[in-house]
Amino acid sequence: LDADEDASWRREGIAPDVIRKLRRAHWIVQSELDLHGARVGEAREMLGDFLRDSIKHRLRCVRVVHGKGHGSIGKQPVLKGKVRGWLMQKDEVLAFCQARECDGGGGALIVLLRPC
């Protein structure tokens, strides 16, 4: 597993240029999940359902908005690290990176899914 400080990750065997392509919007974001206001357990279930539906509909690139934590107690992000960990555990996820500022920046991830 490859991870770095820029909130990007790629599954072993996935070419390093995939992250660069994700950052440069090579793939069009085809759907989005917004987890604002969701509790941890609810967010995990929503993410699993979203990924299953995305694969079912043959989507390749999606955005997951986890938020920056501004509405959380202590103003610390709760879901940010959790979402990254959950994505790394999902076989259907090939890679992800932090979204560009115009797409949510540090409050969102762009996710590349395996082809069907």
N, CA, C and O atoms as CSV, one atom per row, in Angstrom:
chain,resi,resn,atom,element,x,y,z
A,1,LEU,N,N,0.839,-1.182,0.000
A,1,LEU,CA,C,0.000,0.000,0.000
A,1,LEU,C,C,0.880,1.240,0.000
A,1,LEU,O,O,1.849,1.331,0.754
A,2,ASP,N,N,0.536,2.177,-0.842
A,2,ASP,CA,C,1.269,3.433,-0.930
A,2,ASP,C,C,0.406,4.551,-0.364
A,2,ASP,O,O,-0.713,4.763,-0.832
A,3,ALA,N,N,0.900,5.256,0.618
A,3,ALA,CA,C,0.181,6.409,1.156
A,3,ALA,C,C,1.158,7.572,1.272
A,3,ALA,O,O,2.359,7.358,1.436
A,4,ASP,N,N,0.656,8.797,1.189
A,4,ASP,CA,C,1.531,9.939,1.376
A,4,ASP,C,C,0.810,11.062,2.096
A,4,ASP,O,O,-0.380,10.959,2.394
A,5,GLU,N,N,1.539,12.138,2.373
A,5,GLU,CA,C,0.999,13.237,3.161
A,5,GLU,C,C,-0.084,14.020,2.426
A,5,GLU,O,O,-0.804,14.790,3.063
A,6,ASP,N,N,-0.225,13.862,1.153
A,6,ASP,CA,C,-1.232,14.584,0.385
A,6,ASP,C,C,-2.572,13.857,0.348
A,6,ASP,O,O,-3.407,14.144,-0.510
A,7,ALA,N,N,-2.784,12.933,1.255
A,7,ALA,CA,C,-4.038,12.184,1.336
A,7,ALA,C,C,-4.297,11.384,0.073
A,7,ALA,O,O,-5.445,11.225,-0.341
A,8,SER,N,N,-3.243,10.882,-0.538
A,8,SER,CA,C,-3.449,10.016,-1.689
A,8,SER,C,C,-3.008,8.605,-1.339
A,8,SER,O,O,-2.173,8.390,-0.461
A,9,TRP,N,N,-3.584,7.668,-2.039
A,9,TRP,CA,C,-3.288,6.257,-1.803
A,9,TRP,C,C,-3.576,5.499,-3.093
A,9,TRP,O,O,-4.499,5.845,-3.830
A,10,ARG,N,N,-2.792,4.475,-3.359
A,10,ARG,CA,C,-3.072,3.588,-4.487
A,10,ARG,C,C,-2.788,2.162,-4.059
A,10,ARG,O,O,-1.859,1.884,-3.301
A,11,ARG,N,N,-3.608,1.281,-4.563
A,11,ARG,CA,C,-3.457,-0.132,-4.258
A,11,ARG,C,C,-2.175,-0.650,-4.894
A,11,ARG,O,O,-1.762,-0.172,-5.950
A,12,GLU,N,N,-1.557,-1.611,-4.259
A,12,GLU,CA,C,-0.355,-2.231,-4.812
A,12,GLU,C,C,-0.648,-2.738,-6.219
A,12,GLU,O,O,-1.674,-3.373,-6.459
A,13,GLY,N,N,0.256,-2.454,-7.136
A,13,GLY,CA,C,0.084,-2.874,-8.519
A,13,GLY,C,C,-0.525,-1.803,-9.408
A,13,GLY,O,O,-0.555,-1.949,-10.630
A,14,ILE,N,N,-1.009,-0.734,-8.803
A,14,ILE,CA,C,-1.577,0.381,-9.576
A,14,ILE,C,C,-0.441,1.363,-9.864
A,14,ILE,O,O,0.314,1.729,-8.964
A,15,ALA,N,N,-0.327,1.778,-11.104
A,15,ALA,CA,C,0.770,2.651,-11.544
A,15,ALA,C,C,0.765,3.986,-10.789
A,15,ALA,O,O,-0.298,4.532,-10.494
A,16,PRO,N,N,1.957,4.506,-10.477
A,16,PRO,CA,C,2.058,5.783,-9.760
A,16,PRO,C,C,1.400,6.957,-10.487
A,16,PRO,O,O,0.940,7.897,-9.839
A,17,ASP,N,N,1.349,6.920,-11.807
A,17,ASP,CA,C,0.756,8.041,-12.539
A,17,ASP,C,C,-0.768,8.129,-12.371
A,17,ASP,O,O,-1.372,9.131,-12.753
A,18,VAL,N,N,-1.380,7.108,-11.813
A,18,VAL,CA,C,-2.827,7.134,-11.572
A,18,VAL,C,C,-3.174,8.263,-10.597
A,18,VAL,O,O,-4.176,8.953,-10.783
A,19,ILE,N,N,-2.360,8.455,-9.570
A,19,ILE,CA,C,-2.606,9.535,-8.614
A,19,ILE,C,C,-2.494,10.891,-9.310
A,19,ILE,O,O,-3.322,11.776,-9.094
A,20,ARG,N,N,-1.476,11.047,-10.137
A,20,ARG,CA,C,-1.310,12.303,-10.880
A,20,ARG,C,C,-2.531,12.563,-11.758
A,20,ARG,O,O,-3.025,13.689,-11.827
A,21,LYS,N,N,-3.014,11.519,-12.428
A,21,LYS,CA,C,-4.191,11.667,-13.282
A,21,LYS,C,C,-5.440,12.019,-12.467
A,21,LYS,O,O,-6.258,12.829,-12.901
A,22,LEU,N,N,-5.583,11.410,-11.293
A,22,LEU,CA,C,-6.721,11.744,-10.432
A,22,LEU,C,C,-6.659,13.210,-10.013
A,22,LEU,O,O,-7.670,13.912,-10.038
A,23,ARG,N,N,-5.477,13.664,-9.630
A,23,ARG,CA,C,-5.305,15.062,-9.199
A,23,ARG,C,C,-5.607,16.041,-10.321
A,23,ARG,O,O,-6.065,17.156,-10.069
A,24,ARG,N,N,-5.357,15.637,-11.546
A,24,ARG,CA,C,-5.557,16.522,-12.703
A,24,ARG,C,C,-6.906,16.313,-13.382
A,24,ARG,O,O,-7.125,16.790,-14.496
A,25,ALA,N,N,-7.794,15.613,-12.723
A,25,ALA,CA,C,-9.162,15.394,-13.225
A,25,ALA,C,C,-9.182,14.676,-14.570
A,25,ALA,O,O,-9.977,15.013,-15.447
A,26,HIS,N,N,-8.304,13.684,-14.730
A,26,HIS,CA,C,-8.284,12.869,-15.947
A,26,HIS,C,C,-9.617,12.126,-16.111
A,26,HIS,O,O,-10.140,12.009,-17.219
A,27,TRP,N,N,-10.150,11.633,-15.005
A,27,TRP,CA,C,-11.454,10.965,-15.020
A,27,TRP,C,C,-12.510,11.951,-14.543
A,27,TRP,O,O,-12.265,12.739,-13.630
A,28,ILE,N,N,-13.668,11.907,-15.155
A,28,ILE,CA,C,-14.776,12.776,-14.762
A,28,ILE,C,C,-15.450,12.183,-13.525
A,28,ILE,O,O,-15.737,10.987,-13.482
A,29,VAL,N,N,-15.698,13.019,-12.531
A,29,VAL,CA,C,-16.422,12.579,-11.337
A,29,VAL,C,C,-17.864,12.317,-11.741
A,29,VAL,O,O,-18.565,13.217,-12.204
A,30,GLN,N,N,-18.297,11.077,-11.560
A,30,GLN,CA,C,-19.607,10.656,-12.038
A,30,GLN,C,C,-20.694,10.653,-10.974
A,30,GLN,O,O,-21.881,10.613,-11.295
A,31,SER,N,N,-20.290,10.697,-9.708
A,31,SER,CA,C,-21.270,10.724,-8.621
A,31,SER,C,C,-20.570,11.221,-7.363
A,31,SER,O,O,-19.341,11.261,-7.292
A,32,GLU,N,N,-21.375,11.597,-6.372
A,32,GLU,CA,C,-20.817,12.149,-5.144
A,32,GLU,C,C,-21.612,11.675,-3.937
A,32,GLU,O,O,-22.835,11.541,-3.986
A,33,LEU,N,N,-20.892,11.427,-2.864
A,33,LEU,CA,C,-21.509,11.116,-1.573
A,33,LEU,C,C,-21.094,12.204,-0.595
A,33,LEU,O,O,-19.902,12.455,-0.417
A,34,ASP,N,N,-22.061,12.850,0.039
A,34,ASP,CA,C,-21.782,13.892,1.025
A,34,ASP,C,C,-22.107,13.345,2.414
A,34,ASP,O,O,-23.260,13.036,2.716
A,35,LEU,N,N,-21.088,13.231,3.246
A,35,LEU,CA,C,-21.243,12.655,4.583
A,35,LEU,C,C,-21.385,13.710,5.675
A,35,LEU,O,O,-21.353,13.368,6.857
A,36,HIS,N,N,-21.541,14.977,5.314
A,36,HIS,CA,C,-21.717,16.032,6.320
A,36,HIS,C,C,-22.856,15.674,7.267
A,36,HIS,O,O,-23.947,15.311,6.828
A,37,GLY,N,N,-22.599,15.779,8.559
A,37,GLY,CA,C,-23.629,15.544,9.562
A,37,GLY,C,C,-23.846,14.094,9.928
A,37,GLY,O,O,-24.610,13.806,10.849
A,38,ALA,N,N,-23.195,13.164,9.233
A,38,ALA,CA,C,-23.381,11.739,9.527
A,38,ALA,C,C,-22.508,11.325,10.714
A,38,ALA,O,O,-21.388,11.811,10.869
A,39,ARG,N,N,-23.022,10.441,11.533
A,39,ARG,CA,C,-22.234,9.861,12.624
A,39,ARG,C,C,-21.344,8.773,12.028
A,39,ARG,O,O,-21.575,8.328,10.903
A,40,VAL,N,N,-20.337,8.347,12.770
A,40,VAL,CA,C,-19.335,7.411,12.248
A,40,VAL,C,C,-19.975,6.133,11.702
A,40,VAL,O,O,-19.697,5.753,10.565
A,41,GLY,N,N,-20.816,5.471,12.476
A,41,GLY,CA,C,-21.438,4.223,12.026
A,41,GLY,C,C,-22.316,4.428,10.809
A,41,GLY,O,O,-22.302,3.624,9.876
A,42,GLU,N,N,-23.070,5.494,10.823
A,42,GLU,CA,C,-23.942,5.832,9.694
A,42,GLU,C,C,-23.102,6.133,8.443
A,42,GLU,O,O,-23.443,5.702,7.341
A,43,ALA,N,N,-22.013,6.869,8.624
A,43,ALA,CA,C,-21.143,7.231,7.497
A,43,ALA,C,C,-20.522,5.985,6.872
A,43,ALA,O,O,-20.427,5.889,5.648
A,44,ARG,N,N,-20.104,5.045,7.690
A,44,ARG,CA,C,-19.498,3.816,7.165
A,44,ARG,C,C,-20.501,3.041,6.320
A,44,ARG,O,O,-20.167,2.547,5.243
A,45,GLU,N,N,-21.717,2.937,6.809
A,45,GLU,CA,C,-22.773,2.235,6.069
A,45,GLU,C,C,-23.103,2.970,4.764
A,45,GLU,O,O,-23.263,2.343,3.717
A,46,MET,N,N,-23.201,4.285,4.835
A,46,MET,CA,C,-23.492,5.087,3.642
A,46,MET,C,C,-22.390,4.926,2.597
A,46,MET,O,O,-22.674,4.813,1.405
A,47,LEU,N,N,-21.139,4.915,3.041
A,47,LEU,CA,C,-20.017,4.760,2.118
A,47,LEU,C,C,-20.052,3.391,1.443
A,47,LEU,O,O,-19.862,3.296,0.230
A,48,GLY,N,N,-20.290,2.339,2.210
A,48,GLY,CA,C,-20.381,0.994,1.634
A,48,GLY,C,C,-21.486,0.894,0.595
A,48,GLY,O,O,-21.285,0.344,-0.488
A,49,ASP,N,N,-22.661,1.432,0.933
A,49,ASP,CA,C,-23.797,1.419,-0.001
A,49,ASP,C,C,-23.463,2.204,-1.267
A,49,ASP,O,O,-23.764,1.765,-2.377
A,50,PHE,N,N,-22.840,3.366,-1.088
A,50,PHE,CA,C,-22.481,4.224,-2.219
A,50,PHE,C,C,-21.495,3.517,-3.150
A,50,PHE,O,O,-21.657,3.561,-4.370
A,51,LEU,N,N,-20.493,2.879,-2.593
A,51,LEU,CA,C,-19.507,2.174,-3.423
A,51,LEU,C,C,-20.140,1.006,-4.160
A,51,LEU,O,O,-19.861,0.795,-5.341
A,52,ARG,N,N,-20.992,0.242,-3.476
A,52,ARG,CA,C,-21.679,-0.887,-4.134
A,52,ARG,C,C,-22.553,-0.386,-5.286
A,52,ARG,O,O,-22.538,-0.961,-6.375
A,53,ASP,N,N,-23.308,0.675,-5.047
A,53,ASP,CA,C,-24.162,1.236,-6.095
A,53,ASP,C,C,-23.334,1.785,-7.253
A,53,ASP,O,O,-23.714,1.638,-8.415
A,54,SER,N,N,-22.210,2.415,-6.941
A,54,SER,CA,C,-21.339,2.970,-7.978
A,54,SER,C,C,-20.788,1.875,-8.873
A,54,SER,O,O,-20.757,2.021,-10.094
A,55,ILE,N,N,-20.354,0.778,-8.267
A,55,ILE,CA,C,-19.842,-0.362,-9.047
A,55,ILE,C,C,-20.972,-0.972,-9.875
A,55,ILE,O,O,-20.787,-1.300,-11.046
A,56,LYS,N,N,-22.132,-1.118,-9.261
A,56,LYS,CA,C,-23.297,-1.681,-9.966
A,56,LYS,C,C,-23.633,-0.864,-11.208
A,56,LYS,O,O,-24.030,-1.420,-12.232
A,57,HIS,N,N,-23.472,0.462,-11.117
A,57,HIS,CA,C,-23.781,1.342,-12.242
A,57,HIS,C,C,-22.556,1.633,-13.109
A,57,HIS,O,O,-22.575,2.534,-13.947
A,58,ARG,N,N,-21.501,0.862,-12.895
A,58,ARG,CA,C,-20.273,0.920,-13.701
A,58,ARG,C,C,-19.587,2.291,-13.686
A,58,ARG,O,O,-19.026,2.728,-14.691
A,59,LEU,N,N,-19.641,2.954,-12.539
A,59,LEU,CA,C,-18.961,4.234,-12.401
A,59,LEU,C,C,-17.480,3.986,-12.117
A,59,LEU,O,O,-17.133,3.008,-11.454
A,60,ARG,N,N,-16.618,4.850,-12.607
A,60,ARG,CA,C,-15.178,4.698,-12.396
A,60,ARG,C,C,-14.608,5.708,-11.423
A,60,ARG,O,O,-13.657,5.404,-10.704
A,61,CYS,N,N,-15.178,6.918,-11.387
A,61,CYS,CA,C,-14.600,7.979,-10.575
A,61,CYS,C,C,-15.709,8.679,-9.793
A,61,CYS,O,O,-16.686,9.154,-10.370
A,62,VAL,N,N,-15.544,8.733,-8.477
A,62,VAL,CA,C,-16.547,9.348,-7.612
A,62,VAL,C,C,-15.869,10.274,-6.594
A,62,VAL,O,O,-14.664,10.183,-6.360
A,63,ARG,N,N,-16.662,11.160,-6.001
A,63,ARG,CA,C,-16.157,12.054,-4.961
A,63,ARG,C,C,-16.858,11.689,-3.653
A,63,ARG,O,O,-18.069,11.471,-3.617
A,64,VAL,N,N,-16.069,11.628,-2.583
A,64,VAL,CA,C,-16.610,11.402,-1.249
A,64,VAL,C,C,-16.274,12.636,-0.418
A,64,VAL,O,O,-15.105,12.940,-0.183
A,65,VAL,N,N,-17.308,13.338,0.021
A,65,VAL,CA,C,-17.137,14.542,0.829
A,65,VAL,C,C,-17.276,14.137,2.295
A,65,VAL,O,O,-18.358,13.757,2.743
A,66,HIS,N,N,-16.175,14.221,3.034
A,66,HIS,CA,C,-16.190,13.862,4.453
A,66,HIS,C,C,-16.207,15.088,5.348
A,66,HIS,O,O,-16.477,14.977,6.544
A,67,GLY,N,N,-15.926,16.240,4.791
A,67,GLY,CA,C,-15.916,17.482,5.554
A,67,GLY,C,C,-14.557,17.770,6.166
A,67,GLY,O,O,-13.679,16.909,6.217
A,68,LYS,N,N,-14.410,18.996,6.624
A,68,LYS,CA,C,-13.143,19.438,7.210
A,68,LYS,C,C,-13.185,19.457,8.722
A,68,LYS,O,O,-12.174,19.744,9.364
A,69,GLY,N,N,-14.331,19.157,9.302
A,69,GLY,CA,C,-14.438,19.099,10.749
A,69,GLY,C,C,-14.874,20.383,11.411
A,69,GLY,O,O,-14.930,20.443,12.639
A,70,HIS,N,N,-15.187,21.417,10.647
A,70,HIS,CA,C,-15.562,22.705,11.233
A,70,HIS,C,C,-16.826,22.618,12.090
A,70,HIS,O,O,-17.001,23.407,13.019
A,71,GLY,N,N,-17.700,21.671,11.783
A,71,GLY,CA,C,-18.932,21.526,12.565
A,71,GLY,C,C,-18.828,20.513,13.683
A,71,GLY,O,O,-19.804,20.280,14.396
A,72,SER,N,N,-17.668,19.906,13.852
A,72,SER,CA,C,-17.461,18.885,14.880
A,72,SER,C,C,-17.089,19.508,16.219
A,72,SER,O,O,-16.612,20.641,16.285
A,73,ILE,N,N,-17.313,18.754,17.269
A,73,ILE,CA,C,-16.881,19.185,18.595
A,73,ILE,C,C,-15.366,19.326,18.563
A,73,ILE,O,O,-14.669,18.416,18.113
A,74,GLY,N,N,-14.858,20.436,19.026
A,74,GLY,CA,C,-13.429,20.686,18.999
A,74,GLY,C,C,-12.907,21.108,17.641
A,74,GLY,O,O,-11.703,21.300,17.468
A,75,LYS,N,N,-13.800,21.254,16.680
A,75,LYS,CA,C,-13.444,21.681,15.317
A,75,LYS,C,C,-12.403,20.768,14.667
A,75,LYS,O,O,-11.634,21.209,13.813
A,76,GLN,N,N,-12.381,19.505,15.068
A,76,GLN,CA,C,-11.459,18.521,14.504
A,76,GLN,C,C,-12.236,17.561,13.608
A,76,GLN,O,O,-13.342,17.147,13.957
A,77,PRO,N,N,-11.665,17.202,12.451
A,77,PRO,CA,C,-12.368,16.266,11.561
A,77,PRO,C,C,-12.469,14.878,12.174
A,77,PRO,O,O,-11.471,14.311,12.620
A,78,VAL,N,N,-13.664,14.343,12.193
A,78,VAL,CA,C,-13.905,13.009,12.729
A,78,VAL,C,C,-13.866,11.985,11.593
A,78,VAL,O,O,-13.243,10.931,11.722
A,79,LEU,N,N,-14.528,12.300,10.492
A,79,LEU,CA,C,-14.678,11.332,9.407
A,79,LEU,C,C,-13.483,11.280,8.459
A,79,LEU,O,O,-13.290,10.275,7.774
A,80,LYS,N,N,-12.690,12.324,8.405
A,80,LYS,CA,C,-11.603,12.422,7.432
A,80,LYS,C,C,-10.700,11.184,7.453
A,80,LYS,O,O,-10.533,10.533,6.421
A,81,GLY,N,N,-10.132,10.859,8.573
A,81,GLY,CA,C,-9.251,9.693,8.684
A,81,GLY,C,C,-9.993,8.375,8.559
A,81,GLY,O,O,-9.488,7.415,7.977
A,82,LYS,N,N,-11.190,8.340,9.110
A,82,LYS,CA,C,-12.000,7.111,9.043
A,82,LYS,C,C,-12.317,6.749,7.596
A,82,LYS,O,O,-12.167,5.596,7.190
A,83,VAL,N,N,-12.758,7.745,6.817
A,83,VAL,CA,C,-13.130,7.496,5.420
A,83,VAL,C,C,-11.933,6.962,4.645
A,83,VAL,O,O,-12.074,6.014,3.872
A,84,ARG,N,N,-10.764,7.551,4.837
A,84,ARG,CA,C,-9.556,7.070,4.156
A,84,ARG,C,C,-9.268,5.622,4.508
A,84,ARG,O,O,-8.964,4.816,3.628
A,85,GLY,N,N,-9.360,5.287,5.780
A,85,GLY,CA,C,-9.134,3.910,6.210
A,85,GLY,C,C,-10.142,2.945,5.613
A,85,GLY,O,O,-9.779,1.855,5.171
A,86,TRP,N,N,-11.409,3.343,5.598
A,86,TRP,CA,C,-12.444,2.484,5.028
A,86,TRP,C,C,-12.221,2.267,3.538
A,86,TRP,O,O,-12.383,1.154,3.039
A,87,LEU,N,N,-11.849,3.326,2.828
A,87,LEU,CA,C,-11.609,3.196,1.384
A,87,LEU,C,C,-10.464,2.225,1.089
A,87,LEU,O,O,-10.535,1.449,0.135
A,88,MET,N,N,-9.416,2.269,1.904
A,88,MET,CA,C,-8.278,1.367,1.697
A,88,MET,C,C,-8.668,-0.092,1.891
A,88,MET,O,O,-8.024,-0.982,1.337
A,89,GLN,N,N,-9.703,-0.345,2.662
A,89,GLN,CA,C,-10.159,-1.711,2.934
A,89,GLN,C,C,-11.071,-2.263,1.838
A,89,GLN,O,O,-11.310,-3.470,1.784
A,90,LYS,N,N,-11.571,-1.410,0.981
A,90,LYS,CA,C,-12.541,-1.828,-0.033
A,90,LYS,C,C,-11.844,-2.296,-1.303
A,90,LYS,O,O,-11.082,-1.542,-1.907
A,91,ASP,N,N,-12.101,-3.533,-1.712
A,91,ASP,CA,C,-11.477,-4.104,-2.906
A,91,ASP,C,C,-11.806,-3.322,-4.170
A,91,ASP,O,O,-11.001,-3.283,-5.101
A,92,GLU,N,N,-12.978,-2.700,-4.211
A,92,GLU,CA,C,-13.389,-1.978,-5.413
A,92,GLU,C,C,-12.648,-0.650,-5.592
A,92,GLU,O,O,-12.732,-0.042,-6.659
A,93,VAL,N,N,-11.932,-0.195,-4.576
A,93,VAL,CA,C,-11.198,1.068,-4.643
A,93,VAL,C,C,-9.766,0.801,-5.109
A,93,VAL,O,O,-9.027,0.045,-4.477
A,94,LEU,N,N,-9.384,1.434,-6.227
A,94,LEU,CA,C,-8.027,1.295,-6.756
A,94,LEU,C,C,-7.104,2.380,-6.224
A,94,LEU,O,O,-5.928,2.125,-5.962
A,95,ALA,N,N,-7.634,3.594,-6.063
A,95,ALA,CA,C,-6.814,4.720,-5.620
A,95,ALA,C,C,-7.728,5.858,-5.195
A,95,ALA,O,O,-8.907,5.899,-5.550
A,96,PHE,N,N,-7.151,6.792,-4.418
A,96,PHE,CA,C,-7.860,8.022,-4.115
A,96,PHE,C,C,-6.851,9.125,-3.826
A,96,PHE,O,O,-5.693,8.866,-3.499
A,97,CYS,N,N,-7.322,10.361,-3.955
A,97,CYS,CA,C,-6.495,11.518,-3.613
A,97,CYS,C,C,-7.401,12.628,-3.105
A,97,CYS,O,O,-8.612,12.622,-3.325
A,98,GLN,N,N,-6.783,13.575,-2.422
A,98,GLN,CA,C,-7.523,14.740,-1.961
A,98,GLN,C,C,-8.039,15.506,-3.164
A,98,GLN,O,O,-7.348,15.632,-4.175
A,99,ALA,N,N,-9.239,16.008,-3.051
A,99,ALA,CA,C,-9.857,16.765,-4.141
A,99,ALA,C,C,-9.149,18.100,-4.348
A,99,ALA,O,O,-8.534,18.637,-3.427
A,100,ARG,N,N,-9.244,18.626,-5.565
A,100,ARG,CA,C,-8.750,19.980,-5.836
A,100,ARG,C,C,-9.576,20.954,-5.005
A,100,ARG,O,O,-10.694,20.630,-4.604
A,101,GLU,N,N,-9.043,22.132,-4.745
A,101,GLU,CA,C,-9.752,23.135,-3.935
A,101,GLU,C,C,-11.152,23.392,-4.470
A,101,GLU,O,O,-12.098,23.508,-3.690
A,102,CYS,N,N,-11.300,23.483,-5.783
A,102,CYS,CA,C,-12.615,23.768,-6.382
A,102,CYS,C,C,-13.586,22.599,-6.237
A,102,CYS,O,O,-14.787,22.760,-6.451
A,103,ASP,N,N,-13.071,21.422,-5.873
A,103,ASP,CA,C,-13.905,20.228,-5.714
A,103,ASP,C,C,-14.052,19.795,-4.258
A,103,ASP,O,O,-14.551,18.704,-3.983
A,104,GLY,N,N,-13.622,20.642,-3.329
A,104,GLY,CA,C,-13.778,20.308,-1.914
A,104,GLY,C,C,-12.482,20.315,-1.123
A,104,GLY,O,O,-12.514,20.290,0.107
A,105,GLY,N,N,-11.341,20.348,-1.804
A,105,GLY,CA,C,-10.045,20.420,-1.133
A,105,GLY,C,C,-9.875,19.373,-0.050
A,105,GLY,O,O,-10.133,18.190,-0.273
A,106,GLY,N,N,-9.438,19.812,1.128
A,106,GLY,CA,C,-9.180,18.906,2.239
A,106,GLY,C,C,-10.421,18.276,2.850
A,106,GLY,O,O,-10.314,17.467,3.772
A,107,GLY,N,N,-11.582,18.630,2.356
A,107,GLY,CA,C,-12.831,18.049,2.869
A,107,GLY,C,C,-13.425,16.985,1.972
A,107,GLY,O,O,-14.545,16.529,2.200
A,108,ALA,N,N,-12.669,16.580,0.937
A,108,ALA,CA,C,-13.216,15.590,-0.008
A,108,ALA,C,C,-12.091,14.766,-0.635
A,108,ALA,O,O,-10.936,15.187,-0.683
A,109,LEU,N,N,-12.462,13.596,-1.105
A,109,LEU,CA,C,-11.541,12.707,-1.811
A,109,LEU,C,C,-12.124,12.342,-3.167
A,109,LEU,O,O,-13.333,12.169,-3.316
A,110,ILE,N,N,-11.243,12.231,-4.147
A,110,ILE,CA,C,-11.614,11.721,-5.468
A,110,ILE,C,C,-11.163,10.254,-5.483
A,110,ILE,O,O,-10.008,9.941,-5.194
A,111,VAL,N,N,-12.090,9.378,-5.823
A,111,VAL,CA,C,-11.854,7.936,-5.708
A,111,VAL,C,C,-11.982,7.265,-7.064
A,111,VAL,O,O,-12.961,7.471,-7.782
A,112,LEU,N,N,-10.975,6.454,-7.411
A,112,LEU,CA,C,-11.000,5.670,-8.643
A,112,LEU,C,C,-11.430,4.250,-8.308
A,112,LEU,O,O,-10.816,3.588,-7.471
A,113,LEU,N,N,-12.480,3.789,-8.960
A,113,LEU,CA,C,-13.003,2.447,-8.726
A,113,LEU,C,C,-12.555,1.485,-9.819
A,113,LEU,O,O,-12.265,1.893,-10.944
A,114,ARG,N,N,-12.503,0.213,-9.474
A,114,ARG,CA,C,-12.099,-0.789,-10.459
A,114,ARG,C,C,-13.170,-0.896,-11.539
A,114,ARG,O,O,-14.360,-0.726,-11.272
A,115,PRO,N,N,-12.728,-1.182,-12.763
A,115,PRO,CA,C,-13.715,-1.366,-13.835
A,115,PRO,C,C,-14.465,-2.675,-13.652
A,115,PRO,O,O,-13.940,-3.629,-13.078
A,116,CYS,N,N,-15.671,-2.711,-14.134
A,116,CYS,CA,C,-16.495,-3.942,-14.028
A,116,CYS,C,C,-16.122,-4.921,-15.120
A,116,CYS,O,O,-16.697,-6.007,-15.199
